[in-house]
Amino acid sequence: MNYSKKTVTDIDVKGKKVLLRCDFNVPQDKATGEITDDKRIRAALPTIQYLLDQGAAVIACSHLGKPAATFDSYVKKQAEKGKDPASVTEEEWKKSLQKLSLAPVARRLGELLGKDVVMASDVVGPDARAKAAALQPGQILLLENTRFEKGETKNDPALAKAMADMAEVYVSDAFGAVHRAHASTAGVAAYLPAVSGFLIQKELEIIGGALQSPKRPLVAILGGSKVSSKIGVINNLLEIADTIIIGGGMAYTFSAAQGGNVGASLLEADWEDYANDMVKKAAEKGVKLLLPVDTVCADAFAPDANTQVVKSGEIPDGWQGLDIGPETVALYCAAVKDAGTVIWNGPMGVFEFAAFAKGTEAVARALSETDAITIIGGGDSAAAVQQLGYADKMTHISTGGGASLEFMEGKELPGVACLLDK
């Protein structure tokens, strides 16, 4: 994939209407609807401010949550939850949409920008079109939740064209959504000149740079629960990394594949052959593949469970591994000490429980103390680094969990592939 894409600084936006795809999929309090974390809104500010300062009229858009775009799809969702379809009303459906309106985002964005944000009540309907037509340079409009349109997730060309018709330029700055070929992330680029905003530019330069021409040695740390979700990443990194470190729940599939006893630990038995293939491939390519040598196991999945440290592959029946052990911590921290680049995706254990956060915290601390370029691949690893207080010590924390994972797999990202090449 070509990571060298044109950005907002490569085109003239003065006096133009710019359709800007943001990632405003922010967490909200279920009871009050108040935004509980505005990090994603703040992340969009540099691009928005630049466009406004350059005299563009900004038409921002984003999805929020997973609304049922039609009443029929809402009924189907409720039926899947065990509700009688006949008892579901249109009023309930409309209320479910109201809860996923971008109106609270418009208010918060206005506060952060220090100016009014015009809010449309629809995406490509009469209100959106009228407000987009009236928008002046230096003003910003936010369209309603793009997923209120049933054609959004299907990348419907008619919806993409209707969105594009309101603007003259498309700017993609929602890295968390570029792995999806939706109407607002990729479809609109068929009708407008398309470039990246500063957020996507940074992701492409840093993660793309680490994959294409890393400062060596390149160490990849992969954790999380499942081998199945990381197999593509491991496969791709085996082509470019010097060392790959395996932690988290996925380590027990590797352990079982090598004949170890993993007790009641998380295990994907169907993926044991793949795990062995990865070990073999690493040896053939001269890549160091580090697996845990000991583990902290518990007699229950609970924060106050009884614990013991055992050698890997020697977990007693009924016990489950929930973190890497102290010998493994020392091994992994030593491996990153002299790294040139470290990419980390996935925690080492159940970091949500203090008793099983030690492995993840030790790795985070080791990364904060190294001179290496440190890249955190979004999702749980980003949450762990934030929660443990090491976020400001990392070179880069990705804004997209799923997108960064597919990026590291070497997959083409539709929302990036559609942008103009430099």
C-alpha positions in Angstrom: 0.0 0.0 0.0 1.2 3.5 -0.8 1.5 5.5 2.4 2.5 8.7 0.7 -0.8 10.6 0.3 -1.7 14.2 -0.4 -2.7 16.2 2.7 -4.7 19.4 3.3 -1.5 21.4 2.9 -1.1 20.1 -0.7 -4.3 21.7 -2.0 -5.9 25.2 -2.0 -9.1 25.2 0.1 -9.7 28.9 0.4 -13.3 29.7 -0.3 -14.1 26.0 -0.9 -16.6 23.8 0.9 -14.8 20.9 2.4 -16.4 17.6 3.4 -14.4 16.4 6.4 -14.7 12.9 7.7 -13.9 12.9 11.5 -14.1 10.1 14.1 -16.5 11.5 16.7 -17.5 8.0 17.9 -17.1 9.2 21.5 -18.3 7.4 24.7 -21.3 8.9 26.4 -23.1 8.5 29.8 -26.0 6.2 29.1 -28.3 8.0 31.5 -27.5 11.7 30.7 -26.0 11.4 27.2 -23.0 13.6 28.3 -19.7 12.9 26.6 -17.4 11.1 29.0 -14.2 11.4 27.0 -13.7 14.0 24.3 -10.3 12.8 23.2 -11.4 12.0 19.6 -13.0 15.4 19.2 -9.8 17.1 20.4 -7.8 15.0 18.0 -9.7 16.5 15.1 -9.1 20.1 16.1 -5.8 20.7 14.3 -7.3 19.8 10.9 -10.5 21.7 11.5 -8.7 24.8 12.7 -6.3 24.7 9.8 -9.2 24.5 7.3 -11.1 27.3 9.0 -8.0 29.5 9.1 -7.4 28.9 5.4 -10.9 30.2 4.6 -12.7 26.9 4.0 -16.3 26.2 4.9 -16.2 22.9 6.8 -18.9 20.3 6.5 -17.9 17.7 9.2 -19.4 14.2 9.4 -19.0 11.1 11.5 -20.7 8.0 12.7 -21.6 7.4 16.4 -22.3 3.9 17.6 -24.3 1.3 15.7 -27.8 2.7 15.2 -30.5 0.7 13.3 -30.9 2.9 10.2 -34.4 1.5 9.5 -37.3 0.4 11.6 -37.1 -3.1 10.1 -33.5 -3.5 11.1 -34.3 -2.2 14.6 -37.0 -4.8 15.0 -34.6 -7.5 13.8 -32.0 -6.3 16.4 -34.6 -6.4 19.2 -35.8 -9.9 18.1 -32.2 -11.1 18.4 -32.2 -9.9 22.0 -35.3 -12.0 22.7 -37.9 -9.3 22.4 -41.3 -10.1 20.7 -41.1 -8.3 17.3 -44.8 -7.5 17.4 -44.2 -5.4 20.6 -41.5 -3.2 19.1 -42.8 0.3 18.2 -41.5 3.0 15.9 -41.4 5.4 18.8 -38.8 3.1 20.5 -36.8 3.1 17.3 -36.8 6.9 17.1 -35.7 7.2 20.7 -32.8 4.8 20.0 -31.7 7.1 17.2 -32.0 10.2 19.4 -29.5 8.6 21.9 -27.0 8.4 19.0 -27.4 11.9 17.7 -24.3 14.0 17.2 -25.9 17.0 18.8 -23.8 16.6 22.0 -20.7 16.4 19.8 -21.6 19.6 18.0 -22.0 21.4 21.4 -18.6 20.1 22.7 -16.9 20.9 19.4 -18.2 24.4 19.6 -16.8 24.8 23.1 -13.4 23.6 22.0 -13.3 25.7 18.9 -14.7 28.8 20.7 -17.3 29.3 17.9 -20.7 28.2 16.8 -21.1 24.8 15.1 -24.1 24.6 12.9 -25.9 21.2 13.4 -27.9 19.6 10.7 -30.9 17.3 11.6 -30.1 14.9 8.8 -27.1 13.7 6.6 -28.2 14.4 3.0 -31.7 15.5 3.6 -33.3 19.0 3.1 -31.8 20.5 6.3 -28.3 19.3 5.6 -28.4 20.5 2.0 -29.8 23.9 2.9 -27.3 24.5 5.7 -24.4 23.3 3.5 -25.5 25.7 0.7 -25.7 28.6 3.2 -22.3 27.9 4.9 -19.7 30.6 4.6 -15.9 30.5 4.6 -14.7 30.1 8.2 -17.9 28.4 9.3 -18.4 24.8 10.3 -21.4 22.5 9.9 -21.8 19.1 11.5 -24.0 16.6 9.7 -26.1 14.1 11.7 -24.8 10.6 12.4 -23.8 9.1 9.0 -25.1 5.7 10.1 -28.6 7.0 10.3 -28.4 6.5 6.5 -28.9 2.8 5.6 -26.5 3.2 2.6 -23.6 4.3 4.7 -22.2 0.9 5.8 -23.0 -0.5 2.3 -20.9 2.2 0.6 -24.0 3.1 -1.4 -22.9 5.2 -4.4 -26.1 7.3 -4.4 -25.4 8.3 -0.7 -21.8 9.0 -1.4 -22.7 11.2 -4.3 -25.3 13.1 -2.3 -22.7 13.8 0.4 -20.1 14.8 -2.2 -22.6 17.2 -4.0 -22.5 19.4 -0.9 -18.8 20.0 -1.2 -15.8 20.6 -3.5 -13.1 18.8 -1.6 -13.0 15.7 0.6 -10.7 15.4 3.6 -10.3 12.1 5.4 -9.2 12.4 9.0 -11.0 9.5 10.8 -8.2 6.9 11.1 -10.4 4.8 13.3 -12.7 4.2 10.4 -10.4 4.0 7.3 -10.4 0.2 7.4 -14.1 0.3 6.4 -15.3 0.9 2.9 -18.3 3.1 3.8 -19.9 5.9 1.8 -18.4 8.6 4.0 -15.0 7.0 4.4 -14.2 5.8 0.8 -17.3 6.2 -1.4 -17.2 10.1 -1.5 -13.7 10.0 -2.9 -15.1 8.8 -6.3 -16.7 12.2 -6.7 -14.3 14.7 -5.1 -10.6 15.3 -4.9 -9.6 13.4 -1.7 -6.7 14.2 0.7 -5.8 13.4 4.3 -6.1 15.5 7.4 -3.2 15.9 9.9 -4.4 12.9 12.0 -4.2 10.4 9.2 -1.0 12.0 7.9 0.6 11.3 11.2 -0.6 7.7 11.4 0.7 7.0 7.9 4.0 8.6 8.5 4.7 7.0 11.9 3.2 3.5 11.5 3.8 3.3 7.8 7.4 4.4 8.4 7.9 1.7 11.1 6.6 -0.9 8.7 8.5 0.2 5.6 11.9 1.4 6.9 12.1 1.0 10.7 14.9 2.1 12.9 16.4 -1.2 14.0 16.2 -3.4 15.9 12.4 -3.6 15.3 10.6 -5.2 18.3 6.9 -6.1 18.0 4.9 -6.8 21.2 1.7 -8.6 20.6 -0.8 -9.4 23.4 -4.5 -9.5 23.8 -6.8 -12.5 24.0 -6.9 -14.3 20.7 -4.3 -15.7 18.3 -7.0 -15.7 15.6 -7.3 -11.9 15.7 -3.5 -11.4 15.5 -2.4 -14.1 13.1 -2.3 -11.8 10.1 -0.2 -9.3 12.1 2.2 -11.9 13.3 2.6 -13.2 9.7 3.3 -9.8 8.3 5.7 -8.8 11.1 7.7 -12.0 10.7 8.7 -10.5 7.3 10.1 -7.2 8.9 10.6 -7.5 12.6 13.8 -8.6 14.4 12.0 -9.7 17.6 8.4 -10.6 18.2 7.1 -10.8 21.8 3.9 -12.8 22.6 1.8 -12.1 25.7 -1.8 -12.0 26.9 -4.3 -14.7 26.5 -3.0 -15.7 23.0 0.2 -17.0 24.7 -1.7 -20.0 26.1 -2.6 -21.2 22.6 1.1 -21.2 21.8 1.9 -23.0 25.0 -0.8 -25.7 24.4 0.5 -26.1 20.8 3.9 -27.0 22.3 2.4 -29.6 24.5 2.0 -27.5 27.7 -0.8 -27.7 30.2 -2.8 -24.5 30.3 -5.5 -25.5 32.8 -8.6 -23.3 32.4 -6.8 -20.6 30.5 -8.1 -19.0 27.4 -7.4 -21.3 24.5 -8.1 -21.4 20.8 -7.5 -25.1 20.1 -8.3 -24.7 16.4 -5.4 -22.3 16.1 -2.7 -24.5 17.7 -1.3 -25.6 14.3 -1.1 -22.0 13.2 0.8 -21.1 16.4 3.3 -23.9 15.6 3.6 -22.6 12.0 4.5 -19.2 13.3 7.2 -20.6 15.6 8.6 -22.5 12.7 8.5 -19.6 10.4 10.2 -17.3 12.9 13.1 -19.9 13.2 13.4 -20.1 9.4 13.6 -16.3 9.1 15.9 -15.7 12.0 13.3 -13.7 13.9 13.4 -14.0 17.7 10.0 -15.2 18.9 9.8 -14.7 22.6 7.1 -16.6 24.5 6.3 -16.5 28.3 8.5 -18.7 30.5 6.3 -18.3 33.5 2.8 -17.1 34.2 0.6 -15.7 37.0 -2.4 -17.9 37.3 -5.6 -17.7 39.4 -8.2 -20.0 40.6 -11.0 -17.7 39.3 -11.4 -14.8 36.8 -11.8 -12.2 39.6 -9.8 -9.3 40.9 -9.4 -11.0 44.4 -8.8 -14.5 43.2 -6.0 -16.7 44.7 -2.9 -16.6 42.7 0.4 -18.4 42.1 3.3 -18.1 39.7 4.1 -21.3 37.7 6.3 -22.2 34.8 4.6 -21.8 31.4 2.9 -25.1 30.3 2.5 -26.2 34.0 -0.7 -24.4 34.9 -2.7 -26.7 37.3 -6.2 -28.0 36.2 -8.9 -25.5 37.2 -6.5 -22.5 37.2 -6.1 -20.0 34.5 -3.2 -17.8 33.4 -4.1 -14.0 33.7 -0.7 -12.3 33.4 2.9 -12.9 32.5 5.2 -14.0 35.4 8.2 -12.1 36.8 10.8 -14.0 34.8 8.9 -13.2 31.6 8.7 -9.6 32.6 12.5 -9.4 33.0 13.0 -11.2 29.6 10.6 -8.9 27.7 11.9 -5.7 29.3 15.4 -6.7 28.4 14.3 -7.3 24.8 13.0 -3.7 24.3 15.8 -2.0 26.2 18.1 -1.5 23.1 15.4 -1.5 20.4 15.3 1.1 17.7 11.5 0.8 17.1 8.9 -0.9 19.2 5.3 -1.5 18.0 2.9 -2.7 20.8 -0.6 -4.0 20.3 -2.4 -5.8 23.1 -1.9 -6.0 26.9 0.2 -8.7 28.6 -2.6 -9.7 31.0 -6.0 -8.8 32.4 -4.8 -5.2 33.2 -8.3 -4.2 34.3 -7.6 -6.1 37.5 -4.7 -4.6 39.6 -3.4 -8.1 40.6 -2.9 -8.9 36.9 -1.7 -5.6 35.5 1.9 -6.0 36.6 3.1 -7.4 33.3 1.4 -4.8 31.2 2.7 -2.0 33.5 6.3 -3.3 33.4 6.3 -3.4 29.6 4.8 0.2 29.5 7.5 1.4 32.0 10.2 -0.3 29.9 9.0 1.4 26.8 8.9 4.8 28.6 12.5 4.4 29.6 13.9 3.3 26.2 15.2 5.7 23.5 13.3 3.7 20.8 10.5 5.0 18.7 7.5 3.6 20.6 4.2 3.1 18.8 1.1 1.9 20.6 -1.5 0.3 18.3 -4.7 1.7 19.6 -7.5 -0.3 21.3 -6.7 -2.0 24.7 -3.0 -1.3 24.6 -3.7 2.5 24.2 -6.3 2.2 27.1 -3.7 0.4 29.2 -1.0 3.0 28.6 -3.4 5.8 29.4 -4.7 4.1 32.5 -1.2 3.3 33.8 0.0 6.9 33.2 2.6 6.3 30.5 0.8 7.9 27.5 2.9 11.0 27.4 6.1 9.0 27.3 5.2 7.2 24.0 6.2 8.5 20.6 2.8 7.7 19.1 -0.5 6.3 20.3 -2.7 5.3 17.4 -6.3 6.6 17.2 -7.6 3.5 15.6 -7.7 0.0 17.1 -9.1 -2.0 14.2 -7.5 0.2 11.6 -4.0 0.0 13.1 -4.3 -3.8 13.4 -5.2 -4.1 9.7 -2.5 -1.6 8.9 0.1 -3.8 10.7 -1.3 -6.8 8.8 -0.3 -5.1 5.6 -3.9 -4.9 4.4 -5.0 -2.1 2.1 -7.2 0.4 4.0 -10.1 1.5 1.8 -10.2 5.0 3.4 -6.6 5.6 2.7 -6.3 3.9 -0.7 -8.9 6.3 -2.1 -6.8 9.4 -1.3 -4.7 11.1 -3.9 -1.1 10.0 -4.1 1.7 12.5 -3.7 
